[in-house]
Amino acid sequence: MNFTRWSARLPGTQRRAASRAEHGLPPRGESAVPAARAEHLPDDPGQDGTGGGVDELPVRDVLDRIPGLVALVHGPDHRIAYVNDAYVAAFGDRPVGEPARDALPELDELSLLPLLDQVLRSTKPRTVKSRRTAAGRSYTVTCTPLETAEGPGVLVFAADVTDHAEAAERLRTSEREHRRTAVTLQRSLLPQELEEPDDLRIAATYQPGGTEAAVGGDWYDVITLGGGRTALVIGDVMGRGVRAAAVMGQLRTAVRAYARLDLPPHEVLQLLDGLAIEIDPQQIATCVYAVHDPNEGRLVYASAGHLPILVRDENGTIHRAEEPTGPPLGTGGWLHTSGSVPLGPGSTAVMYTDGLVERRDEDIDEGVAALENALSGATGTPQVICDRLIRAAGVTADHDDDVAVLVLQHPARKGADGERFRNAALELLGGVEAAPRARAFASGVLTSWRFPTDLHDLGVLAASELVANSLQHGTPPMRLRLRRTDRRLIIEVTDGDDHLPRRRRAEPADETGRGIAIVATIASNWGARRTPGGGKAVWCEFLLPKDSVQQ
């Protein structure tokens, strides 16, 4: 290509020549440049009276007219052979023949000098996208190798993409703000502090997806039900962003409300399924709801399309609670059922969302198996186990999905610690003579547990009232159970009748109806629930004074 021979005829050439003279620069025509292929000018018509073909267009005239920035350099030090009008308008006139490192500081600012070396060596074109200068303009630059009369050279073409870059940055800023809003909403809807059951040690971790991933609807919760029982729930709303987080918040609130009814896990999921359809028929969620009863030593659960609970027993054996499971919430038309898995002293259970085990390059069963392997070797407190499982799964700050993990331990208590967790039970056989026998039993147990006199008397009174209520309104089999933890005394009576008692105001002339009212008045908390297979349990609890807790 020869750009020199047309220099006197090109628009803008005279202006640049005058500018060069003012700055003491040599005329551009005096520098040696590659020979040109085109000989015809734009106003030199062909023999048929029409304009010349594409090959006859003067290359320099074309380059000077295009809006993109063009520069031609040659040689190992990339000496300037040509810059077009757009380049001069953007960065000022540049002296021909000078090395690019000295005369084209803007290329150095855009980190393009190493790229020029690479293009010369490889003889292959290279493109860099949206490089920003100190002046705030952004350019996409293509460097193309070519042969010149002076040897190998590079044609540099830069397109001003400032408007596109600014629009992209505004979009990224908007997405970051949207994500920040979703993360803030998500975290505010999760429990700020986990409830602490007497018999379990619990920790949870939530980690939103990386900056390029929209926040999902993962959630967890721990709900103390009273009577020593604890509900645990973890779920995942399908979808991303604020909408998923909002649906998650509604489901979590509903779970807490349904849990207070002390229903079996499958009935809670049945209610949630109908609510999910009302909230948004197009959005579904997976969920597993479980209840732990220390008296039973089991975790009773129901699953709506969620991943299986993993339990490591005191011997280190891993149990996977896979069945039964039903479809996700929001699908409707399914009757959920409950299952159970052992969770005795010394056991650790893990509930989690799919972000912990699902990877694009492997089956999800492989991820669950890897989690089982990690759990088998993870020891320590629940929080330590949470952190170890997160690390073992390779979850980092730029992970592409949300992750929620809930770890619960049922400690094996021995020695002095075991003395603060005691159980005693009495089968209520016979008729009315069962009442005085129950009072004597309760008095003896509470005395052996060395409770203070006032707590002893309140406990005996509560046991007497609950037993009397069961004898009058319930059916066999009946049982009185007393339990102490490091924080409270729990008294529970079970029988075979499923009619739940309620507290009511007894009129002066009424001969009955005062038993539950007395219990509710003297106890810290009380409640009633139906038991599996029919029947009910009525319980109350008393908070222990500090001196009793320390014994």
VEXKOL-235070 format. One record per residue (C-alpha): y, z, x; residue in one letter. Coordinates in steps of 0.25 Angstrom, whole numbers, padded with zeros to 4 digits, always signed. Example, Ala and Ser with C-alpha at 12.3 -4.5 7.8 and 13.67 -1.06 7.14 Angstrom:
BEGIN
-0018+0031+0049a;-0004+0029+0055s;
//
This chain:
BEGIN
+0000+0000+0000m;+0014-0003+0005n;+0025+0004-0002f;+0036+0000+0008t;+0038-0015+0005r;+0043-0012-0009w;+0052+0000-0006s;+0066-0008-0007a;+0062-0013-0021r;+0057+0000-0027l;+0065+0009-0037p;+0070+0021-0030g;+0068+0016-0016t;+0083+0014-0014q;+0086+0028-0019r;+0075+0034-0010r;+0080+0026+0002a;+0094+0032+0000a;+0088+0046-0001s;+0081+0044+0012r;+0093+0039+0019a;+0101+0052+0014e;+0090+0060+0020h;+0088+0053+0033g;+0074+0048+0030l;+0069+0034+0034p;+0068+0023+0024p;+0055+0023+0017r;+0052+0008+0020g;+0052+0011+0035e;+0039+0019+0034s;+0025+0012+0036a;+0017+0012+0023v;+0004+0004+0019p;+0004-0010+0016a;+0006-0014+0001a;-0003-0023-0007r;+0007-0027-0018a;+0017-0038-0015e;+0023-0041-0029h;+0035-0033-0034l;+0036-0029-0049p;+0046-0040-0051d;+0038-0051-0044d;+0031-0058-0056p;+0018-0065-0054g;+0016-0080-0055q;+0013-0080-0069d;+0026-0073-0073g;+0020-0059-0075t;+0021-0046-0067g;+0011-0044-0055g;-0002-0037-0057g;-0005-0023-0053v;-0008-0026-0039d;+0005-0033-0037e;+0013-0020-0041l;+0021-0014-0030p;+0014+0000-0028v;+0026+0007-0023r;+0034+0003-0035d;+0023+0008-0044v;+0022+0022-0036l;+0036+0024-0036d;+0037+0022-0051r;+0025+0031-0055i;+0029+0046-0059p;+0018+0052-0051g;+0021+0057-0037l;+0016+0047-0026v;+0015+0049-0011a;+0008+0041+0000l;+0004+0048+0013v;-0004+0042+0025h;-0010+0047+0037g;-0017+0060+0041p;-0003+0068+0040d;+0000+0061+0027h;+0013+0054+0030r;+0021+0049+0019i;+0021+0035+0015a;+0027+0035+0001y;+0031+0044-0010v;+0035+0038-0023n;+0048+0041-0032d;+0041+0052-0040a;+0037+0059-0028y;+0051+0059-0022v;+0057+0063-0035a;+0047+0075-0035a;+0048+0080-0021f;+0059+0071-0014g;+0059+0060-0004d;+0048+0061+0007r;+0049+0055+0021p;+0040+0043+0023v;+0031+0045+0035g;+0031+0060+0036e;+0018+0069+0035p;+0016+0074+0021a;+0015+0089+0026r;+0029+0088+0030d;+0035+0078+0020a;+0027+0081+0008l;+0028+0096+0007p;+0024+0095-0008e;+0010+0090-0005l;+0008+0102+0004d;+0014+0111-0007e;+0003+0105-0017l;-0008+0107-0006s;-0010+0092-0005l;-0010+0090+0010l;-0024+0094+0012p;-0028+0085+0000l;-0021+0073+0007l;-0030+0076+0020d;-0042+0077+0011q;-0039+0063+0004v;-0037+0056+0017l;-0051+0062+0023r;-0059+0059+0010s;-0052+0046+0006t;-0054+0051-0008k;-0043+0054-0018p;-0040+0069-0022r;-0032+0075-0034t;-0026+0089-0036v;-0021+0094-0049k;-0009+0101-0053s;-0003+0106-0040r;+0010+0114-0042r;+0022+0113-0032t;+0031+0124-0029a;+0042+0117-0038a;+0032+0119-0050g;+0028+0104-0052r;+0013+0101-0053s;+0006+0089-0048y;-0008+0083-0048t;-0010+0075-0035v;-0019+0064-0032t;-0021+0060-0017c;-0027+0046-0015t;-0032+0040-0002p;-0027+0026+0002l;-0026+0017+0014e;-0012+0014+0020t;-0007+0006+0031a;-0005+0019+0039e;-0019+0023+0036g;-0026+0032+0026p;-0016+0038+0016g;-0015+0046+0003v;-0008+0043-0010l;-0003+0056-0017v;-0001+0055-0032f;+0005+0067-0039a;+0007+0068-0054a;+0016+0079-0059d;+0008+0087-0069v;+0018+0099-0070t;+0018+0097-0085d;+0003+0097-0086h;+0002+0109-0076a;+0012+0117-0084e;+0005+0114-0097a;-0008+0118-0091a;-0002+0131-0086e;+0004+0134-0099r;-0010+0132-0106l;-0016+0141-0095r;-0006+0151-0097t;-0008+0151-0112s;-0023+0152-0110e;-0021+0163-0101r;-0013+0170-0111e;-0023+0167-0122h;-0034+0173-0114r;-0026+0185-0110r;-0023+0188-0125t;-0038+0186-0128a;-0042+0195-0117v;-0032+0206-0121t;-0037+0205-0136l;-0052+0205-0131q;-0050+0217-0122r;-0041+0224-0133s;-0053+0222-0143l;-0063+0228-0134l;-0065+0243-0133p;-0055+0249-0124q;-0064+0261-0121e;-0079+0261-0124l;-0084+0272-0133e;-0093+0282-0125e;-0106+0286-0132p;-0112+0299-0128d;-0126+0293-0125d;-0121+0280-0118l;-0113+0275-0107r;-0106+0262-0109i;-0098+0252-0102a;-0092+0239-0106a;-0086+0227-0099t;-0078+0215-0104y;-0074+0204-0095q;-0066+0192-0101p;-0069+0178-0096g;-0061+0172-0085g;-0047+0166-0086t;-0053+0152-0090e;-0061+0158-0101a;-0056+0162-0115a;-0059+0176-0119v;-0071+0178-0128g;-0075+0189-0138g;-0084+0198-0131d;-0084+0213-0135w;-0091+0226-0135y;-0090+0240-0141d;-0096+0254-0141v;-0096+0262-0154i;-0100+0276-0155t;-0107+0278-0168l;-0108+0293-0169g;-0121+0301-0168g;-0123+0296-0154g;-0125+0282-0158r;-0117+0270-0151t;-0115+0256-0155a;-0113+0245-0145l;-0108+0231-0147v;-0105+0219-0139i;-0102+0205-0144g;-0096+0191-0141d;-0087+0183-0150v;-0089+0168-0148m;-0076+0161-0144g;-0065+0163-0135r;-0050+0169-0135g;-0042+0177-0144v;-0050+0173-0157r;-0064+0178-0151a;-0057+0191-0146a;-0051+0193-0160a;-0065+0191-0167v;-0071+0200-0157m;-0061+0211-0160g;-0065+0210-0175q;-0079+0211-0173l;-0078+0223-0163r;-0070+0230-0173t;-0080+0227-0184a;-0092+0232-0175v;-0085+0245-0174r;-0083+0246-0189a;-0097+0242-0192y;-0102+0252-0181a;-0096+0264-0188r;-0105+0261-0200l;-0117+0264-0190d;-0125+0252-0195l;-0137+0246-0188p;-0133+0236-0178p;-0138+0224-0186h;-0130+0228-0198e;-0117+0229-0189v;-0120+0215-0184l;-0122+0210-0199q;-0108+0215-0202l;-0102+0209-0190l;-0109+0195-0193d;-0102+0195-0207g;-0088+0199-0201l;-0089+0189-0190a;-0090+0178-0200i;-0078+0183-0207e;-0070+0184-0195i;-0073+0170-0190d;-0084+0161-0195p;-0083+0152-0183q;-0084+0163-0173q;-0097+0171-0170i;-0100+0182-0161a;-0112+0189-0154t;-0114+0204-0154c;-0124+0215-0152v;-0122+0228-0158y;-0131+0240-0154a;-0132+0255-0157v;-0137+0266-0148h;-0143+0279-0153d;-0146+0289-0142p;-0157+0295-0151n;-0164+0282-0152e;-0163+0277-0138g;-0161+0263-0142r;-0150+0253-0144l;-0151+0246-0158v;-0144+0233-0158y;-0141+0220-0166a;-0137+0207-0159s;-0129+0195-0165a;-0132+0184-0155g;-0129+0193-0143h;-0135+0194-0130l;-0146+0205-0129p;-0143+0219-0125i;-0150+0223-0111l;-0155+0237-0109v;-0160+0243-0096r;-0169+0255-0098d;-0170+0267-0089e;-0182+0260-0082n;-0173+0248-0079g;-0180+0239-0089t;-0171+0229-0096i;-0172+0227-0111h;-0166+0215-0118r;-0163+0217-0132a;-0164+0203-0137e;-0169+0205-0151e;-0165+0205-0162p;-0153+0196-0162t;-0146+0188-0172g;-0135+0177-0172p;-0121+0180-0168p;-0111+0186-0178l;-0104+0177-0187g;-0116+0168-0190t;-0120+0175-0203g;-0133+0175-0211g;-0141+0184-0201w;-0147+0198-0202l;-0146+0205-0189h;-0156+0215-0185t;-0156+0227-0175s;-0165+0229-0163g;-0166+0240-0152s;-0168+0242-0138v;-0171+0255-0130p;-0159+0262-0124l;-0164+0275-0119g;-0158+0284-0108p;-0156+0277-0095g;-0154+0263-0102s;-0143+0253-0100t;-0139+0242-0110a;-0130+0230-0108v;-0123+0222-0119m;-0115+0210-0115y;-0109+0197-0119t;-0114+0183-0115d;-0103+0182-0104g;-0111+0191-0096l;-0124+0182-0096v;-0120+0168-0100e;-0118+0158-0090r;-0116+0143-0091r;-0127+0139-0081d;-0138+0148-0086e;-0145+0152-0099d;-0140+0165-0105i;-0154+0172-0104d;-0153+0170-0089e;-0140+0178-0090g;-0146+0189-0098v;-0158+0190-0088a;-0148+0191-0077a;-0141+0202-0084l;-0154+0210-0086e;-0156+0209-0071n;-0142+0214-0068a;-0144+0225-0078l;-0157+0230-0072s;-0150+0233-0059g;-0137+0238-0064a;-0135+0253-0063t;-0124+0263-0065g;-0114+0266-0076t;-0112+0256-0088p;-0099+0251-0081q;-0106+0248-0068v;-0117+0241-0075i;-0107+0233-0083c;-0100+0228-0070d;-0113+0225-0063r;-0118+0217-0074l;-0105+0209-0074i;-0106+0206-0059r;-0121+0203-0060a;-0117+0192-0071a;-0107+0186-0062g;-0095+0189-0072v;-0082+0187-0065t;-0067+0187-0069a;-0068+0172-0071d;-0081+0172-0080h;-0081+0162-0091d;-0085+0171-0102d;-0081+0185-0107d;-0091+0196-0104v;-0094+0210-0111a;-0104+0220-0106v;-0108+0233-0112l;-0117+0243-0105v;-0122+0255-0110l;-0131+0266-0104q;-0139+0277-0110h;-0140+0287-0099p;-0152+0295-0096a;-0147+0309-0096r;-0154+0320-0088k;-0151+0334-0084g;-0138+0341-0088a;-0133+0327-0094d;-0146+0326-0102g;-0143+0340-0108e;-0130+0335-0115r;-0138+0325-0122f;-0149+0331-0131r;-0156+0328-0144n;-0164+0336-0154a;-0170+0332-0168a;-0177+0338-0180l;-0185+0332-0190e;-0180+0337-0204l;-0194+0340-0211l;-0196+0347-0224g;-0186+0350-0235g;-0174+0360-0236v;-0180+0368-0225e;-0176+0357-0215a;-0161+0361-0216a;-0163+0375-0210p;-0172+0369-0199r;-0162+0359-0195a;-0151+0369-0194r;-0160+0378-0185a;-0164+0366-0177f;-0149+0361-0175a;-0145+0376-0171s;-0156+0377-0161g;-0153+0363-0155v;-0138+0366-0154l;-0140+0379-0148t;-0149+0374-0137s;-0138+0364-0134w;-0129+0375-0132r;-0118+0370-0141f;-0106+0380-0144p;-0108+0388-0157t;-0098+0380-0165d;-0104+0367-0162l;-0118+0373-0164h;-0114+0377-0178d;-0107+0364-0182l;-0120+0357-0177g;-0129+0365-0185v;-0120+0364-0198l;-0119+0349-0196a;-0135+0348-0194a;-0137+0356-0206s;-0128+0348-0215e;-0134+0334-0211l;-0148+0339-0213v;-0145+0345-0226a;-0138+0332-0230n;-0150+0324-0226s;-0160+0334-0233l;-0152+0332-0246q;-0149+0317-0246h;-0159+0311-0236g;-0174+0308-0235t;-0184+0311-0224p;-0186+0309-0212p;-0174+0318-0208m;-0170+0322-0194r;-0160+0330-0187l;-0155+0326-0174r;-0146+0333-0164l;-0140+0327-0152r;-0130+0331-0142r;-0123+0322-0131t;-0113+0326-0121d;-0102+0325-0131r;-0107+0328-0145r;-0118+0334-0154l;-0124+0324-0164i;-0132+0329-0176i;-0139+0318-0184e;-0148+0319-0197v;-0157+0307-0201t;-0165+0305-0214d;-0172+0294-0222g;-0161+0291-0232d;-0151+0280-0229d;-0140+0285-0238h;-0128+0288-0229l;-0120+0301-0232p;-0105+0301-0233r;-0094+0311-0232r;-0088+0314-0246r;-0079+0325-0251r;-0088+0335-0259a;-0082+0341-0271e;-0082+0357-0273p;-0093+0356-0283a;-0102+0347-0275d;-0114+0353-0270e;-0117+0342-0259t;-0108+0332-0251g;-0103+0342-0241r;-0113+0341-0229g;-0108+0328-0223i;-0093+0333-0225a;-0096+0345-0217i;-0103+0337-0206v;-0091+0328-0206a;-0081+0339-0205t;-0088+0347-0194i;-0093+0336-0185a;-0086+0326-0176s;-0092+0314-0182n;-0103+0311-0192w;-0110+0298-0198g;-0122+0293-0205a;-0130+0280-0203r;-0142+0273-0208r;-0154+0273-0199t;-0164+0261-0196p;-0175+0261-0206g;-0168+0269-0216g;-0161+0283-0217g;-0149+0288-0211k;-0143+0297-0200a;-0131+0307-0202v;-0125+0312-0190w;-0113+0320-0185c;-0108+0324-0171e;-0100+0335-0164f;-0092+0333-0152l;-0096+0343-0141l;-0086+0353-0135p;-0083+0351-0120k;-0091+0363-0116d;-0103+0358-0123s;-0102+0344-0117v;-0101+0351-0103q;-0114+0359-0105q;
//
